Amino acid sequence: MDFNVMTNQNFIWASMFWGAVGGGYLLYGWRQRAAIPLAGGAAMTAASFILPALWMSLVAAAIMVAVWWLCRQGY
C-alpha cells in the first residue's frame, strides 16, 4: 500500500474507529466464549490495518451485519 494513503487523515480516523469497534467485538467474544463475535472482531481489527478508509468502512459494516445475522440464526 502507498505510504501517502496510510498517512491520510481519513484512513487514520476510520482505522481508529473500526479498530475500536473490532476490539470491542473481540473482547466480548473472548469473555463470553462466543466464537462468532470473536472471529468478527479479529477480522474487523485486521481490516483496520490493511484496507483503505472507504473499503475498511464497507467491510467492517458487512462484518457487523454478518455477526448480527449469524448470532440471530443461533450460531
C-alpha positions in Angstrom: 0.0 0.0 0.0 1.2 3.5 -0.7 2.6 5.4 2.3 0.6 8.5 1.4 -2.7 6.6 1.8 -1.5 5.2 5.2 -1.0 8.8 6.5 -4.3 10.1 5.1 -6.5 11.7 7.8 -9.5 9.6 6.7 -7.5 6.4 7.0 -6.4 7.3 10.5 -9.9 8.2 11.8 -11.5 5.2 10.1 -8.8 2.8 11.4 -9.1 4.2 14.9 -12.9 3.9 14.9 -13.2 0.4 13.3 -10.3 -0.9 15.2 -12.0 0.1 18.5 -15.3 -1.4 17.4 -13.4 -4.6 16.4 -11.6 -4.6 19.7 -14.9 -4.5 21.5 -16.3 -7.4 19.5 -13.0 -9.3 20.1 -13.2 -8.6 23.9 -16.9 -9.6 24.0 -16.3 -12.8 22.1 -13.3 -13.7 24.3 -15.2 -13.1 27.6 -18.4 -14.7 26.6 -16.7 -17.7 24.9 -18.6 -16.8 21.7 -16.8 -17.8 18.5 -18.7 -15.6 16.0 -18.1 -12.2 17.7 -14.5 -13.2 18.4 -13.9 -14.0 14.7 -15.8 -10.9 13.6 -13.7 -8.8 16.0 -10.5 -10.3 14.7 -11.5 -9.8 11.1 -12.6 -6.2 11.8 -9.3 -5.4 13.6 -7.3 -6.9 10.8 -9.2 -4.9 8.2 -8.5 -1.7 10.1 -4.7 -2.3 9.5 -4.9 -3.4 5.8 -7.7 -1.7 3.8 -8.1 1.9 2.7 -10.7 4.0 4.6 -13.7 3.5 2.3 -13.2 -0.2 1.9 -12.5 -0.6 5.6 -15.8 1.0 6.4 -17.7 -1.1 4.0 -16.0 -4.4 5.1 -16.5 -3.5 8.8 -20.2 -2.7 8.3 -20.6 -6.0 6.4 -18.8 -7.9 9.2 -21.1 -6.3 11.8 -24.2 -7.3 9.8 -22.8 -10.9 9.4 -22.1 -11.2 13.1 -25.6 -10.0 13.9 -27.2 -12.3 11.4 -25.2 -15.4 12.5 -25.9 -14.8 16.1 -29.6 -14.3 15.3 -29.6 -17.7 13.5 -28.3 -19.3 16.6 -24.6 -20.0 15.7 
